[in-house]
């Protein structure tokens, strides 16, 4: 089969750090190629080279598109060669319309004037081609995350690409939304568009892709045909992380103690309507050593519930008890002083401070315990950060490295470290492994188990049902802002969870 793309012996340094060490990759015509590896393996760096975000003067190696050698200095150069990239973080102008976003920077004109009619007609055509039935006049802010992602695909498609690069396009999507993206990519392949698909979700890589290339530590490890009987998911995982993982979910039996958290009759008002609540009369509890899951479909009210418990959003009514004592939590500071920590759903928005280094982000929630008589005790802060970096295997040349320069998995471990240095009674984890590779996921599961053993109560939200079921001791299922079921023991399975999540009884 002919190759539409060849990347040969690509090498890239960031100061003294070797990001890519002789990576080679081929993409065939009419193919979806999976690109997998741990966070920091070099996937995004390689694709930023291909998309022109890193100019050819900053790396060595060669790129060929349809046999012709290419040198890209800008994303425009890459686009001119027929390459478009869709990033994990959706980069849209939220206050512009769908049509304006699709044609941003190249608005169609007639006789020197913008042709709104042509822009709308062309936008409709591209939206229809991916099965997205929305009005192109709609303001982007009014769309769901999945719809915004699909619009970004339509925008790339409008440029008539030969090669489409997708970096974690489904990380924030539900299963049904993921399926919609997958079906769109299959149609692209049938139309002659080749795709490079980066994902930490190996199940979707195996179901969608024709071949899969593995990177580790900036090197190409292997490329497999997905239909090859020799390639199984454990083989790919071992290639990604350099070791075998015998059990994907290292859940251990932990002694369950006394009740640590109780939430009674929690109600949260809606921003959109005075007559409707986002969360209605929610009650649950979690005990020492216990991992309790809050499950449900997107929009069920899970994140709103935990943010209200943490004092990050206002509640209309309801009580929170910690170790049997009623707490008046109005702010996150109140929650922290009550022994509650929260790892938020989006670490880049509210999980860490992007202008801070690793050391500062680890210590930020514990500054009151690290002061001297007047100033912060830098020696104590450094010792604490060093310990957490070692205990959590945070990969970085120095604790002074800015957190934005870390991989997603290492960023998430820094966020966890921030709470591990606190004397917490309850830790709430909202999507703790989103956008994290399998190796880092395993480490996060081990950390969760360690925290449970220490007597902490853990409340966990995840959109990955196998993860949620494997790691939790009990599960509360939410639908439309209410708890519809409590599952435990043999009841804990995907079928019962989905029945309850859609408003049906699990019995």
C-alpha positions as CSV (number, residue, x, y, z in Angstrom):
1,X,0.0,0.0,0.0
2,X,1.3,3.5,-0.9
3,X,2.4,5.8,1.9
4,X,0.9,9.3,1.9
5,X,3.2,10.4,4.7
6,X,6.7,9.5,5.9
7,X,8.5,11.0,8.8
8,X,12.1,9.8,8.9
9,X,14.6,9.9,11.9
10,X,13.0,13.0,13.6
11,X,15.0,14.4,16.5
12,X,14.0,17.2,18.7
13,X,15.5,18.8,21.9
14,X,14.1,21.2,24.4
15,X,17.3,22.7,26.0
16,X,19.0,19.6,27.3
17,X,15.9,17.4,27.2
18,X,15.7,15.0,24.3
19,X,12.0,14.9,23.3
20,X,12.3,12.9,20.1
21,X,15.2,10.5,19.5
22,X,15.1,9.3,15.9
23,X,11.3,8.7,15.5
24,X,10.1,7.4,12.2
25,X,6.5,7.0,11.2
26,X,4.5,6.1,8.0
27,X,0.9,6.8,7.2
28,X,-0.8,4.9,4.3
29,X,-3.4,6.3,1.9
30,X,-7.0,5.6,3.1
31,X,-5.8,4.6,6.6
32,X,-6.5,5.5,10.2
33,X,-3.2,5.1,12.1
34,X,-3.3,5.0,15.9
35,X,-0.4,6.7,17.7
36,X,0.0,5.7,21.3
37,X,2.4,6.1,24.2
38,X,2.7,7.4,27.7
39,X,2.3,11.1,28.4
40,X,5.7,12.5,27.6
41,X,6.5,9.8,25.0
42,X,6.7,12.4,22.2
43,X,3.4,12.0,20.4
44,X,2.3,15.6,20.6
45,X,5.8,16.9,19.9
46,X,5.9,14.8,16.7
47,X,2.5,16.0,15.6
48,X,3.4,19.6,16.3
49,X,6.4,19.2,14.0
50,X,4.1,17.7,11.3
51,X,1.5,20.5,11.7
52,X,4.2,23.2,11.4
53,X,3.8,24.5,15.0
54,X,7.5,23.7,15.5
55,X,9.5,25.0,12.4
56,X,11.9,22.7,10.6
57,X,14.9,24.8,11.9
58,X,14.2,23.4,15.4
59,X,14.6,19.7,14.6
60,X,16.4,17.2,12.4
61,X,15.0,14.6,10.1
62,X,12.8,14.5,7.0
63,X,9.1,14.7,6.1
64,X,7.6,13.5,2.9
65,X,4.1,14.0,1.7
66,X,3.1,11.9,-1.4
67,X,6.9,11.3,-1.9
68,X,7.7,15.0,-2.0
69,X,10.1,16.4,0.7
70,X,8.5,19.1,2.9
71,X,9.8,21.8,5.2
72,X,7.2,23.5,7.4
73,X,7.9,26.8,9.1
74,X,4.3,27.5,10.1
75,X,1.0,25.8,10.4
76,X,0.0,27.5,7.2
77,X,2.8,25.7,5.3
78,X,1.5,22.4,6.7
79,X,-2.0,23.2,5.8
80,X,-0.9,24.1,2.2
81,X,0.5,20.6,2.0
82,X,-2.9,19.1,2.9
83,X,-2.3,18.5,6.7
84,X,-4.8,19.7,9.4
85,X,-4.6,19.1,13.1
86,X,-7.4,19.0,15.7
87,X,-6.0,19.6,19.2
88,X,-7.2,18.0,22.5
89,X,-8.1,21.5,23.9
90,X,-10.8,22.9,21.6
91,X,-9.6,26.2,20.2
92,X,-12.7,28.0,19.1
93,X,-13.9,31.6,19.4
94,X,-16.9,31.1,21.6
95,X,-18.6,34.4,20.9
96,X,-18.5,33.9,17.1
97,X,-21.0,31.8,15.1
98,X,-20.3,28.2,13.9
99,X,-20.0,29.5,10.3
100,X,-17.5,32.2,11.4
101,X,-15.4,29.7,13.2
102,X,-15.3,27.3,10.3
103,X,-14.2,30.0,7.9
104,X,-12.1,32.1,10.3
105,X,-9.3,33.8,8.4
106,X,-10.6,32.9,5.0
107,X,-14.2,34.2,4.8
108,X,-15.7,33.9,1.3
109,X,-16.2,37.2,-0.5
110,X,-17.9,38.5,-3.6
111,X,-16.8,41.8,-5.3
112,X,-14.7,42.6,-2.3
113,X,-17.5,42.1,0.3
114,X,-18.0,39.2,2.7
115,X,-20.6,36.8,1.3
116,X,-22.6,35.7,4.4
117,X,-24.9,33.6,2.2
118,X,-22.0,31.6,0.7
119,X,-20.4,31.2,4.1
120,X,-23.6,29.8,5.6
121,X,-24.3,27.5,2.6
122,X,-20.7,26.1,2.7
123,X,-20.8,25.7,6.5
124,X,-24.1,23.7,6.2
125,X,-22.5,21.5,3.6
126,X,-19.5,20.7,5.8
127,X,-21.7,20.2,8.9
128,X,-24.0,17.8,7.0
129,X,-21.0,15.8,5.8
130,X,-20.2,14.9,9.4
131,X,-23.8,14.4,10.5
132,X,-24.0,17.5,12.7
133,X,-27.5,19.0,12.5
134,X,-27.1,22.5,13.9
135,X,-27.7,26.0,12.5
136,X,-24.4,27.5,11.3
137,X,-25.6,30.8,12.8
138,X,-25.5,29.3,16.3
139,X,-23.0,31.0,18.7
140,X,-20.3,28.5,19.6
141,X,-20.7,29.2,23.3
142,X,-24.2,27.7,23.1
143,X,-23.0,24.3,21.9
144,X,-22.0,21.3,24.0
145,X,-18.4,20.2,24.2
146,X,-19.0,17.4,21.7
147,X,-20.7,19.7,19.3
148,X,-17.8,22.1,19.5
149,X,-15.4,19.2,18.8
150,X,-17.4,18.2,15.8
151,X,-17.3,21.8,14.5
152,X,-13.5,21.8,14.8
153,X,-13.5,18.7,12.6
154,X,-15.8,20.4,10.1
155,X,-13.4,23.4,10.1
156,X,-10.5,21.1,9.3
157,X,-12.6,19.4,6.6
158,X,-13.4,22.7,5.0
159,X,-9.8,23.0,4.1
160,X,-9.9,19.8,2.0
161,X,-7.1,18.0,3.8
162,X,-5.3,14.9,2.7
163,X,-4.1,14.1,6.2
164,X,-6.1,14.8,9.4
165,X,-4.3,14.6,12.8
166,X,-6.6,14.2,15.9
167,X,-5.0,14.6,19.4
168,X,-7.2,13.0,22.0
169,X,-10.4,14.1,20.2
170,X,-12.8,12.1,22.5
171,X,-11.2,12.7,25.9
172,X,-14.2,14.9,27.1
173,X,-16.9,13.1,25.2
174,X,-19.5,10.5,26.2
175,X,-19.6,7.0,24.7
176,X,-22.3,7.9,22.2
177,X,-20.5,11.1,21.2
178,X,-17.3,9.1,20.7
179,X,-19.1,6.8,18.4
180,X,-20.3,9.7,16.4
181,X,-16.7,10.9,16.0
182,X,-15.5,7.4,15.0
183,X,-18.2,7.0,12.4
184,X,-17.2,10.4,10.9
185,X,-13.5,9.3,10.7
186,X,-14.5,6.1,9.0
187,X,-16.4,8.1,6.4
188,X,-13.3,10.3,5.9
189,X,-11.2,7.2,5.3
190,X,-13.7,6.1,2.6
191,X,-13.4,9.5,1.0
192,X,-9.6,9.2,0.8
193,X,-8.6,11.2,3.9
194,X,-5.9,9.5,6.0
195,X,-5.9,10.1,9.7
196,X,-3.5,10.0,12.6
197,X,-5.4,9.3,15.8
198,X,-3.8,9.9,19.2
199,X,-5.6,8.4,22.1
200,X,-5.1,6.9,25.6
201,X,-8.3,4.9,25.1
202,X,-6.8,1.7,23.7
203,X,-10.2,0.1,23.3
204,X,-11.1,2.7,20.7
205,X,-7.7,2.5,19.0
206,X,-8.3,-1.2,18.5
207,X,-11.8,-0.8,17.2
208,X,-11.2,2.2,14.9
209,X,-7.6,2.1,13.6
210,X,-6.0,0.0,10.9
211,X,-2.5,0.1,12.3
212,X,-1.0,1.4,15.6
213,X,2.4,2.9,16.2
214,X,3.9,2.9,19.7
215,X,6.3,5.6,21.1
216,X,8.2,5.4,24.3
217,X,10.7,7.9,25.7
218,X,10.9,9.7,22.3
219,X,11.5,6.6,20.3
220,X,9.5,4.5,17.9
221,X,9.0,1.1,19.5
222,X,6.8,-0.8,17.0
223,X,4.1,-0.5,14.4
224,X,1.4,-3.2,14.2
225,X,-1.5,-4.1,12.0
226,X,-4.5,-4.1,14.3
227,X,-5.7,-7.3,12.7
228,X,-2.5,-9.2,13.5
229,X,-3.3,-11.9,16.0
230,X,0.0,-11.3,17.8
231,X,-1.0,-7.8,18.8
232,X,-3.2,-7.6,21.9
233,X,-3.8,-4.8,24.3
234,X,-1.4,-6.1,26.9
235,X,1.4,-6.2,24.3
236,X,0.7,-2.5,23.4
237,X,0.6,-1.5,27.0
238,X,4.0,-3.3,27.7
239,X,5.5,-1.5,24.7
240,X,4.2,1.9,25.9
241,X,5.4,1.7,29.5
242,X,8.3,-0.8,29.1
243,X,7.0,-3.3,31.6
244,X,4.1,-5.7,32.1
245,X,1.0,-4.8,34.0
246,X,-0.6,-8.0,35.2
247,X,-3.7,-6.3,36.7
248,X,-5.0,-3.1,35.2
249,X,-6.9,-2.0,38.3
250,X,-4.8,-2.5,41.5
251,X,-7.8,-2.4,43.8
252,X,-7.1,-4.0,47.2
253,X,-9.5,-5.0,50.0
254,X,-9.3,-2.3,52.6
255,X,-11.0,-2.3,56.0
256,X,-14.0,0.0,56.0
257,X,-14.3,2.1,59.1
258,X,-16.6,4.8,60.5
259,X,-18.5,7.3,58.5
260,X,-16.4,10.2,57.4
261,X,-18.7,12.1,55.0
262,X,-22.4,12.5,55.0
263,X,-24.4,14.7,52.6
264,X,-28.0,15.3,53.4
265,X,-30.7,16.8,51.1
266,X,-28.3,18.7,48.9
267,X,-30.1,21.0,46.4
268,X,-28.3,23.3,43.9
269,X,-30.2,25.9,41.9
270,X,-30.1,26.2,38.2
271,X,-28.4,29.2,36.6
272,X,-30.8,29.1,33.7
273,X,-34.2,28.8,35.4
274,X,-35.6,29.8,38.8
275,X,-38.1,27.0,38.6
276,X,-35.6,24.2,38.2
277,X,-32.7,22.9,40.2
278,X,-29.5,21.4,38.8
279,X,-29.3,19.0,41.7
280,X,-32.3,18.0,43.8
281,X,-32.4,16.5,47.3
282,X,-29.1,14.4,47.0
283,X,-28.0,12.4,50.0
284,X,-25.2,9.9,50.4
285,X,-22.3,8.9,52.7
286,X,-18.7,7.6,52.5
287,X,-16.8,5.8,55.2
288,X,-13.1,5.6,56.2
289,X,-11.2,3.4,53.8
290,X,-14.0,3.4,51.3
291,X,-14.0,4.5,47.6
292,X,-17.5,5.7,46.7
293,X,-18.4,6.3,43.1
294,X,-20.8,9.0,41.8
295,X,-21.8,7.7,38.4
296,X,-24.1,9.0,35.7
297,X,-24.3,10.4,32.2
298,X,-22.9,13.8,31.3
299,X,-25.3,16.4,32.7
300,X,-26.5,14.2,35.6
301,X,-25.2,16.6,38.2
302,X,-22.2,14.7,39.5
303,X,-19.6,17.6,39.2
304,X,-22.1,20.1,40.5
305,X,-22.7,17.9,43.6
306,X,-19.1,17.6,44.5
307,X,-18.3,21.3,43.8
308,X,-21.2,22.3,46.1
309,X,-19.8,20.1,48.8
310,X,-16.4,21.7,48.4
311,X,-17.9,25.2,48.5
312,X,-16.9,26.1,44.9
313,X,-20.5,26.7,43.9
314,X,-23.5,27.8,46.0
315,X,-26.2,25.4,47.2
316,X,-29.8,26.2,47.8
317,X,-30.0,23.9,50.8
318,X,-28.5,20.8,52.3
319,X,-26.0,19.8,55.0
320,X,-22.5,18.4,55.0
321,X,-21.1,16.3,57.9
322,X,-17.5,15.4,58.5
323,X,-16.9,12.7,61.1
324,X,-20.4,13.3,62.4
325,X,-19.9,17.1,62.8
326,X,-22.0,19.4,60.8
327,X,-19.9,21.8,58.7
328,X,-20.8,25.3,57.4
329,X,-19.0,25.2,54.1
330,X,-19.4,28.3,52.0
331,X,-16.0,28.4,50.3
332,X,-13.2,26.0,49.3
333,X,-11.2,27.4,52.2
334,X,-14.0,26.2,54.6
335,X,-13.9,22.8,52.9
336,X,-10.1,22.4,53.2
337,X,-10.2,23.4,56.9
338,X,-12.9,20.8,57.4
339,X,-10.5,18.1,55.9
340,X,-12.0,17.9,52.4
341,X,-9.9,18.1,49.2
342,X,-11.1,18.2,45.5
343,X,-9.2,17.2,42.4
344,X,-11.3,19.0,39.8
345,X,-12.5,17.8,36.4
346,X,-10.3,20.1,34.4
347,X,-6.8,20.4,35.9
348,X,-5.8,23.2,33.5
349,X,-8.7,25.4,34.5
350,X,-8.8,24.8,38.3
351,X,-6.4,22.1,39.3
352,X,-3.1,23.9,39.3
353,X,-1.6,27.4,38.8
354,X,-0.1,27.6,35.4
355,X,2.4,30.4,36.3
356,X,3.8,28.3,39.1
357,X,6.5,25.6,39.1
358,X,6.1,22.0,40.4
359,X,7.3,22.9,43.9
360,X,4.9,25.9,44.3
361,X,1.9,23.9,43.0
362,X,2.5,21.1,45.5
363,X,2.8,23.4,48.4
364,X,0.0,25.9,47.4
365,X,-2.7,24.3,49.6
366,X,-0.4,23.9,52.6
367,X,1.3,27.3,52.9
368,X,-0.2,27.9,56.4
369,X,1.8,24.9,57.6
370,X,5.1,25.9,56.0
371,X,5.7,29.4,57.3
372,X,8.5,30.6,59.5
373,X,7.9,33.5,61.9
374,X,7.4,35.9,59.0
375,X,8.2,34.3,55.7
376,X,7.5,31.0,53.9
377,X,10.0,28.3,55.1
378,X,11.6,27.5,51.7
379,X,13.6,24.6,53.2
380,X,10.4,22.8,54.4
381,X,8.6,23.5,51.1
382,X,11.5,22.0,49.1
383,X,11.8,18.9,51.3
384,X,8.1,18.3,51.1
385,X,8.0,18.7,47.3
386,X,11.0,16.4,46.9
387,X,9.3,13.7,48.9
388,X,6.1,14.0,46.8
389,X,8.0,13.9,43.5
390,X,9.8,10.7,44.7
391,X,6.7,9.0,46.2
392,X,4.5,9.7,43.1
393,X,7.3,9.2,40.5
394,X,6.7,12.6,39.0
395,X,9.0,12.8,36.0
396,X,10.8,16.2,35.7
397,X,14.4,17.4,35.6
398,X,13.7,19.6,38.6
399,X,10.9,20.7,40.9
400,X,11.5,24.2,39.6
401,X,10.2,23.2,36.2
402,X,7.0,25.1,35.2
403,X,4.0,22.8,35.5
404,X,2.8,23.6,32.0
405,X,5.9,21.9,30.6
406,X,4.9,18.5,32.2
407,X,2.9,15.8,30.5
408,X,-0.7,15.4,31.4
409,X,-0.1,12.4,33.7
410,X,2.6,14.2,35.6
411,X,0.5,17.3,35.9
412,X,-2.3,15.2,37.4
413,X,0.2,13.6,39.9
414,X,1.3,17.1,41.0
415,X,-2.4,18.0,41.6
416,X,-2.7,14.8,43.7
417,X,0.5,15.6,45.6
418,X,-1.0,19.0,46.6
419,X,-3.7,17.2,48.5
420,X,-1.5,14.3,49.8
421,X,0.6,16.7,51.9
422,X,-2.6,17.9,53.6
423,X,-4.1,16.0,56.6
424,X,-7.3,15.2,54.7
425,X,-10.3,13.1,55.8
426,X,-12.1,13.1,52.5
427,X,-10.7,13.4,49.0
428,X,-13.0,14.0,46.0
429,X,-11.7,12.9,42.6
430,X,-13.5,14.3,39.6
431,X,-12.3,12.5,36.4
432,X,-8.9,11.8,38.0
433,X,-7.5,9.9,34.9
434,X,-8.9,12.0,32.1
435,X,-6.3,12.5,29.4
436,X,-3.8,10.3,31.2
437,X,-1.9,7.3,29.8
438,X,-2.3,3.8,31.0
439,X,1.0,3.8,33.0
440,X,0.0,7.0,34.9
441,X,-3.5,5.7,35.4
442,X,-2.1,2.6,37.1
443,X,0.0,4.8,39.4
444,X,-3.1,7.0,40.2
445,X,-5.1,3.9,41.1
446,X,-2.2,2.8,43.4
447,X,-2.3,6.2,45.1
448,X,-6.0,6.0,45.6
449,X,-5.6,2.6,47.3
450,X,-2.8,4.0,49.5
451,X,-5.1,6.9,50.5
452,X,-7.9,4.5,51.3
453,X,-5.6,2.4,53.4
454,X,-4.6,5.5,55.4
455,X,-8.3,5.9,56.5
456,X,-9.3,8.5,54.0
457,X,-12.8,8.4,52.4
458,X,-12.7,8.9,48.6
459,X,-15.5,10.0,46.4
460,X,-14.8,9.3,42.7
461,X,-16.4,10.5,39.5
462,X,-15.4,8.9,36.2
463,X,-16.8,8.6,32.7
464,X,-14.9,5.4,32.2
465,X,-17.3,2.7,33.6
466,X,-14.8,-0.2,33.8
467,X,-12.5,2.1,35.9
468,X,-15.3,3.2,38.1
469,X,-16.7,-0.3,38.7
470,X,-13.2,-1.8,39.3
471,X,-12.1,0.8,41.8
472,X,-15.2,1.6,43.9
473,X,-16.7,-0.2,46.9
474,X,-20.1,1.3,46.4
475,X,-21.8,3.4,43.7
476,X,-24.4,6.0,43.7
477,X,-26.0,6.6,40.3
478,X,-27.3,10.0,39.3
479,X,-29.8,11.0,36.6
480,X,-31.2,14.5,36.0
481,X,-29.8,15.8,39.3
482,X,-31.1,13.1,41.5
483,X,-29.7,9.8,42.9
484,X,-31.6,7.0,41.3
485,X,-29.7,4.0,42.7
486,X,-27.2,2.8,45.2
487,X,-25.2,-0.3,43.9
488,X,-22.9,-2.6,45.8
489,X,-21.5,-6.1,45.6
490,X,-22.9,-8.1,42.7
491,X,-25.1,-5.2,41.7
492,X,-22.1,-3.3,40.6
493,X,-22.0,-3.7,36.9
494,X,-22.4,-1.6,33.7
495,X,-25.9,-2.8,32.9
496,X,-27.3,-1.8,36.3
497,X,-25.5,1.5,36.2
498,X,-26.8,2.4,32.7
499,X,-30.4,1.4,33.7
500,X,-30.2,3.7,36.7
501,X,-28.5,6.5,34.8
502,X,-31.3,6.6,32.3
503,X,-33.9,6.7,35.0
504,X,-34.8,3.0,35.1
505,X,-34.7,0.8,38.2
506,X,-31.7,-1.6,38.4
507,X,-33.9,-4.2,40.0
